[in-house]
Amino acid sequence: MKIVAIIPARAGSKRFKNKNIQLFKGVPLFYHSIYFAKKLKFISEIIFTSDSEKYKDIASKIPNISIHNRSKKASSSTAMEEDILEDI
């Protein structure tokens, strides 16, 4: 069975600008989710999904992950997990 980890990172945070790329322990915040998923032996694929070219560029430096361009609808402040899954 193939199990996919989806790491969403939207750029449009209203309260904490660019929170997903703020450094935490020396790396952007979303790196922690990706590297945690990489440690899990049952994860077959990791998909990083974002509406931000900057975020996608940063994530593209991590080996063995897929980058997904999130649509405007799936990146809205009211988007739910279902919207992201449908978008992928």
C-alpha positions in Angstrom: 0.0 0.0 0.0 1.2 3.5 -0.9 1.0 6.1 1.9 1.5 9.7 1.0 2.4 12.5 3.4 1.0 15.9 2.3 2.8 19.0 3.8 0.7 22.1 3.1 2.3 25.5 3.5 0.2 28.5 2.6 1.9 31.9 2.3 -1.0 34.0 3.3 -1.0 33.9 7.0 -2.8 36.9 8.4 -1.5 37.0 12.0 2.1 35.8 11.5 3.5 36.9 8.2 5.5 34.1 6.4 5.3 31.9 9.4 6.1 28.7 7.4 9.6 30.0 6.5 10.4 31.6 9.8 13.5 29.9 11.2 13.0 27.4 14.1 16.1 25.6 15.3 18.0 27.0 12.3 15.6 25.8 9.5 12.3 27.0 8.1 9.3 25.8 10.1 7.9 23.6 7.4 11.2 21.6 7.2 10.4 20.0 10.5 7.2 18.5 9.1 9.0 17.2 6.0 11.9 15.7 7.9 9.5 14.1 10.4 7.7 12.5 7.5 11.0 11.3 6.0 11.7 9.4 9.3 8.5 7.4 9.0 9.3 4.1 7.3 5.7 3.7 6.1 5.6 6.9 4.1 6.0 6.2 0.4 5.9 9.8 -0.9 6.0 13.3 0.4 4.1 16.1 -1.4 4.9 19.7 -0.4 2.0 21.9 -1.6 2.1 25.7 -1.5 0.9 28.8 -3.3 4.2 30.5 -2.8 7.0 30.4 -5.4 9.4 31.3 -2.6 8.2 28.4 -0.4 8.4 26.0 -3.3 11.9 27.1 -4.2 13.0 26.6 -0.6 11.4 23.1 -0.4 12.8 22.1 -3.8 16.2 21.9 -2.2 15.1 19.0 -0.1 15.7 15.7 -1.9 13.0 13.1 -2.7 9.9 15.3 -2.2 7.3 16.3 -4.8 6.3 19.9 -5.1 2.7 20.8 -5.9 1.4 24.2 -7.0 -1.7 24.9 -5.0 -4.6 26.7 -6.6 -6.0 30.0 -5.4 -9.1 28.2 -4.1 -7.0 25.6 -2.1 -4.9 28.4 -0.7 -7.6 30.7 0.6 -7.9 31.4 4.3 -11.1 29.3 4.4 -9.7 26.3 2.5 -10.1 23.0 4.3 -8.0 19.8 4.0 -10.6 18.5 1.5 -9.9 21.4 -0.8 -6.2 20.7 -0.7 -6.7 17.0 -1.4 -9.0 17.7 -4.3 -6.5 20.2 -5.7 -3.7 17.6 -5.6 
